[in-house]
């Protein structure tokens, strides 16, 4: 115990309670020695109290594309993240060279940051916000020439209530589209695409296409070759398969380029089994070795976090949700006193 105490004193050096003011270890928090001999307190034994200042402090350590910036703001007591996007107008029909270079400043949806959100989850919220913002751009860059006009059939701005009220207008094909003819009408990032190969694999169809764009702001798409599978060879399934592959390409780019303090957490260069080993080292009861007081404080922390997750004013709806599954009380009902 005394050896561990010396390490905690080292971590709490310079007369500070902890390395960050917005996170503090609970009483009797365990210290875990990692395989590289470093000592840490796992995040699930820390209390968090984020402010706008602390959220901005975390965001300052995030690296990503210059055209996308994650911002933190506050309205009343609510702190949120929002992605600012500097992007060309995806719906501009024609433009001169100078106009084509002009960019609009746009803002994505708001992502709420809870006061007690673990710092790791805060970073991952920024990561997800960037993925969603880029997917929005990808969907708008996909155009289909039809009926003498240009459409963006996969964008996020279509009137969903109207489609739900008139499903016959979008669920049935009046005319079966010819695959080769549809292929000629596809435009991505202002350029056509080229089918490189098509073959049947078992009961699926494998397509390989090349994107012919060369100066797309989303640089991972420039002269990119993409392969994807579809359930059949219909033009409609090809279109759905292509947009899914384009979104996946964008997500892969974020996985590799999104970094916190220089570390790309979701990169394919991170070894999966090593992450598993690290998780075991910081979560296994045999390695954590909580004392009895530590267990009490950890249980209290878990109770506070989990019980605070329940959405206010939704007790009746949750009751109906449980009843629909034939459940009167869930196994963890003790977390929600005066709620269920």
N, C-alpha and C positions, 0 to 999 in steps of 0.2 A: 504493500500500500504506500509506503513512504517513497518508493521509487517512482510510482505513478504520480505522487504528489509533486515530486520535483519536476516532472515533465509538464504538469499543468501550470506550475509556476513559471516555467520557461515560456509556455504559450501565452500566458497573461503577463508578459513583460512590459516595460516602459510605463508602469503605473496605470495601465489601462485594464478594464475588466475583460476586454476581449478584443480581437483584431478588428471587429466592426461594431459600431454602436447599435446597429439594427438587428444584431443577433447575439444572444447570450446563452451560455450553457446552463442547463438546469442544475439544481443542487445535486451533488454526488454524481455528476455526469461521468461516464466511463471514458477512459483514454484507450485508444486502440493503436497498437504498433503495426504498421504496414510492412509489406515484404521488403521495402527499400529502407526500413528502419525509422522512417518518419512516424511521429505520433500525431494522432488527430482525434477530435471529438466528432463522431458521426452526426450528420445533420438532423437525424430524428431525435437527438438529445439537446437540441437548441430551441430556444424561444425566439420568435421573430417579431419585430415591430417596425414595419416599413413606413417611411414617410416619402414625400415627393423627392426630398434631397437624397435619401438612400437609394431610391429606385434609379434616379439619374446617375448616382455613383456606380451602380451596377451596369447601367447601359453604356457608360463611358469605356467599359472594358470589352464591349462587343465590337467585333469587326465584321463588315460585310460590304456589299456593293455600294459604290458612291451614289447610285441613283435611288437607293432605298434607305431611309433613315427612321429608326424606331425612336419615337418621342414619348416622354412621360408628361402628363398634365394632371390637373386636379380640378374637380368641380364639387364645391361643398366639401364633404368629408371623403368623397370617392376619388381614388387615384386610378388612372387608367393609362394604358399604352395605346399608341396610334402610329401607324406607319405613314410617313410622308413619301410620296412617289413623285419623282421628276421624270415625266414621260412625254413622248410625242403624242399627238392626238391620234388615237387608233381609228377614229372614224372620219378622218379628213379625206375627202374624196380625191382632191388633187391639190398640189402645192408647188410653188417654186422651190428652188434649192434652199433659199434662206428660210422659207416657211416650213420646209420639211425638218429643218434643224431646230425649230422652235419647240419648246417643251412646256407642258402644263404642270402646275403644282397641284397634286391631288392627295387626298387623305383617306385612308382605309377605315374600317370599322373600329370601334373602341373595345379594348380588352381590359376588363376590370382586374385590378391588383388588390387582393385582400391584404390587410395589415399584417396578418400572421403567415403570409405565403412564404414557404421556404425559398431561399435565394436561388437554389437550383431550379425550382419550378418557375420562378420569375424569369430566369434566363430562357427556359424552354417556352414560356409564353411569348417572348420576343421572337424566338425561333419559329413558332407556329404562326405568329402574325405575319412574318415575312413570307412564309410559304403561301399563305392564303392571299396576300397582296400580289404576289407574283403569279399565282394561278389565275387571278382576276385578269391580269395583263395577257397571259397566254390565251385565255379563252376569247379575248377581244381581238387578238392577232390572227385568229383562225377565221377566214372569210370563205363564203361560198357564193359564187356567181350564179344567180338564178332569176328567171323571169325578167331579164333585162336590168336587174339591179344587183346590189351587193348586200348580203346578209351576214350576220355573225351569230349563227344558230346556237353556239355554245356559251354565249355571254351570260352574265348573271343579272341582266336587267329586264329580261322578259317578264311579262305580266303573268305570274303563276296562278293567281285566282281566276283569270280569264281562261287559261288553259285547262284548269280543273273543272270549270263550268262548261267547257266546250271540248272535251277530250277527243271527240270524233275528228276534230280539225287537225290534230297532231299525232294521233295514234294509228291512223290508217293511211296507206299510200294509194292515192287515186291512180297513179301510174307507177309501175315498177321501174325504178331508175336503172339505167345501164351503167355498169361499173366503170368502163373506160371513159364514158361521157362525163360522169361525175368527177373522175380524177382530174380531168382537164379544167374543171371549174373551181378547184380548191386553190386558195391563196393563203400563204402563211407569211406574216411579216412583210407583206407587199410583193412576195414572189411566189411562183408556182412551185409544185413539188414534183419529183420524178419517182416513178415506181421502178425499183431496181430488180426486185424478184418477188415471186409469189409461188408458194408450194403448199401442199397439204401435208400436215404432220399429224398422224393418227386421225382423230376426228376433227381436228382444228386446222385453221389456215394461217400460215406464217407469211407476213408481208415485210418487205424491207423497202423503205423509201428514203430518198435524199431530199433535204430541204435546200432550196437554192438561194435563200437569203444570205447576204454577205455583210450587211452593216446593221444587223438587229441590235437594239440596246440590250436585249437579253442574249449576251454573246455566246452562250452555250448552244444556241440554235444555228449559228452561222455555218453553212455547208455541213450540217449534221446529218449523219445517217442513222435512222431509227428502225428497229425491228419490233414487231408486236404480233400477238396472236388474236384471232377472232374465232367465234364459235361456228360461223359459216362464211360463205363467200359473198354475201349480199353487200350492196353498196352502203346500206344503212349501218350494218355492223362494222364495215370498214371505217366509216366516219367516226363512229363511237370509239373504235379501237385506236384510231389515230389520235384523237384528242386526249384519250387516257394516257397514251404513250408520251405525248407532248407535255402533259402535266407532270408525269413521272420524271421526265428529263429535267424539268424545272426544279422539282423536289430534290433530285440527286445533286443538282448544282448547289442548292442551299445546304444540303448535308455536308458537302465538302468545303464550302466557303464560309459558312457561319462559324465564327470563332469567339470564344470567351477567354480572354487573357492568352490568346494565341493557340488555344486548344480547340480542335474541331471535334466535338463530342460525338456527332453522328456520322463521321467520316467512315468509309469502308476500310480505312487504314487502322482504325481502332479494332483491336483483337477481341472478338466476342467472348471467348473463354476467359480472357484476362479480366474483362469486366465482371464476369461471374465470380472469379476468384476474389476480386476486390469487394464485391457485394457480400460474399460469405464472410470475409474478414471483418466487415463493419456491422454485420447483422446477426451472425451466428451467436447464440447464447454462450457457447463454449469459448468464443474469442472475446466477446464483449465483457463478460464476467461482471454483471451488475450486482452491487451489494443490495441488501434488503431496502435501504433507504432510497437508493437509486431507482429500484423498481417502483417504489411508491410514487416518486416524482415523475418517472416516465409514464406510468399509468395515468396520472393526473393530467399530464401534458397531452397524451393521446385522447383522453376524454374531452378536454377543452377544445381540441382541434376538431374531432369528429362530430361532437354535439353542436358545434358552431356552424357546421356545414349545412344544416337543415334550412331550406328556403322559408322565409317568414311568410305566414299567412297561407301556407299550402297544406296544412295538416289534414283537412278534409279530402283534398285531392289525393294525397298520399294514402289515406285510409282506403279510398276507393281503389287505388292502384293495388294495394295489398289484397283487398277483398277479391279482386278479379283473379287473383292467383290462389285463392282459398287460404290466405294467411291472415290470422288475426293479429299476431304480434311477430315481428321479425326477431331473429336470434339476438340482435344487438339493440333491442328496444330500450334498454337501460340508458342508451346514449341520448335519447330524445324524451326526457321527462316533460310532461305538460304539452306535448306536441302530438303524439299519436292517440 
